[in-house]
């Protein structure tokens, strides 16, 4: 009998201490994204990011190479004009 009273007291305390509250608004369950769709979106995001990064890297390299070629052409033009002046001065001495 003593054990029965103890059990009922414990269960009464347990039920009395826990109160259930109902939320005022229903909790929206997060929409599950399938593994295929999530992987596909991740793949597309990665490819897009890599493509954009590669594009800007190649654009910078192209600009750098273009600048080097233009500076070499200008240096060659200057060298040719100096050579022409030197040849003219040599022809005048004759």
VENJO-V722337 format. One record per residue. N is the residue number from 1. RES is the residue in three letters. NEAR is the number of other C-alpha atoms within 10 Angstrom. D_FIRST is the distance of its C-alpha to the first C-alpha in whole Angstrom. Layout:
# VENJO-V722337
n=N res=RES near=NEAR d_first=D_FIRST
n=N res=RES near=NEAR d_first=D_FIRST
This chain:
# VENJO-V722337
n=1 res=UNK near=6 d_first=0
n=2 res=UNK near=6 d_first=4
n=3 res=UNK near=8 d_first=5
n=4 res=UNK near=9 d_first=5
n=5 res=UNK near=10 d_first=6
n=6 res=UNK near=11 d_first=9
n=7 res=UNK near=12 d_first=10
n=8 res=UNK near=11 d_first=11
n=9 res=UNK near=12 d_first=12
n=10 res=UNK near=12 d_first=14
n=11 res=UNK near=12 d_first=16
n=12 res=UNK near=11 d_first=17
n=13 res=UNK near=11 d_first=18
n=14 res=UNK near=11 d_first=20
n=15 res=UNK near=11 d_first=21
n=16 res=UNK near=9 d_first=22
n=17 res=UNK near=9 d_first=24
n=18 res=UNK near=8 d_first=26
n=19 res=UNK near=8 d_first=29
n=20 res=UNK near=7 d_first=31
n=21 res=UNK near=6 d_first=35
n=22 res=UNK near=7 d_first=37
n=23 res=UNK near=7 d_first=41
n=24 res=UNK near=6 d_first=43
n=25 res=UNK near=6 d_first=46
n=26 res=UNK near=7 d_first=45
n=27 res=UNK near=7 d_first=45
n=28 res=UNK near=6 d_first=48
n=29 res=UNK near=6 d_first=47
n=30 res=UNK near=6 d_first=50
n=31 res=UNK near=6 d_first=52
n=32 res=UNK near=7 d_first=52
n=33 res=UNK near=9 d_first=56
n=34 res=UNK near=9 d_first=56
n=35 res=UNK near=9 d_first=57
n=36 res=UNK near=9 d_first=61
n=37 res=UNK near=10 d_first=61
n=38 res=UNK near=12 d_first=60
n=39 res=UNK near=12 d_first=62
n=40 res=UNK near=12 d_first=65
n=41 res=UNK near=12 d_first=65
n=42 res=UNK near=12 d_first=65
n=43 res=UNK near=12 d_first=68
n=44 res=UNK near=12 d_first=70
n=45 res=UNK near=12 d_first=69
n=46 res=UNK near=12 d_first=70
n=47 res=UNK near=12 d_first=73
n=48 res=UNK near=12 d_first=74
n=49 res=UNK near=12 d_first=73
n=50 res=UNK near=11 d_first=75
n=51 res=UNK near=12 d_first=78
n=52 res=UNK near=12 d_first=78
n=53 res=UNK near=12 d_first=78
n=54 res=UNK near=12 d_first=81
n=55 res=UNK near=12 d_first=83
n=56 res=UNK near=11 d_first=83
n=57 res=UNK near=12 d_first=84
n=58 res=UNK near=12 d_first=87
n=59 res=UNK near=12 d_first=88
n=60 res=UNK near=12 d_first=88
n=61 res=UNK near=12 d_first=90
n=62 res=UNK near=12 d_first=93
n=63 res=UNK near=12 d_first=94
n=64 res=UNK near=12 d_first=94
n=65 res=UNK near=12 d_first=96
n=66 res=UNK near=12 d_first=98
n=67 res=UNK near=12 d_first=99
n=68 res=UNK near=12 d_first=100
n=69 res=UNK near=12 d_first=102
n=70 res=UNK near=12 d_first=104
n=71 res=UNK near=12 d_first=104
n=72 res=UNK near=12 d_first=106
n=73 res=UNK near=12 d_first=108
n=74 res=UNK near=12 d_first=109
n=75 res=UNK near=12 d_first=110
n=76 res=UNK near=12 d_first=112
n=77 res=UNK near=12 d_first=114
n=78 res=UNK near=12 d_first=115
n=79 res=UNK near=12 d_first=116
n=80 res=UNK near=12 d_first=118
n=81 res=UNK near=12 d_first=120
n=82 res=UNK near=12 d_first=120
n=83 res=UNK near=12 d_first=122
n=84 res=UNK near=12 d_first=124
n=85 res=UNK near=12 d_first=125
n=86 res=UNK near=12 d_first=126
n=87 res=UNK near=11 d_first=128
n=88 res=UNK near=11 d_first=130
n=89 res=UNK near=11 d_first=131
n=90 res=UNK near=10 d_first=132
n=91 res=UNK near=9 d_first=134
n=92 res=UNK near=8 d_first=136
n=93 res=UNK near=6 d_first=137
n=94 res=UNK near=5 d_first=139
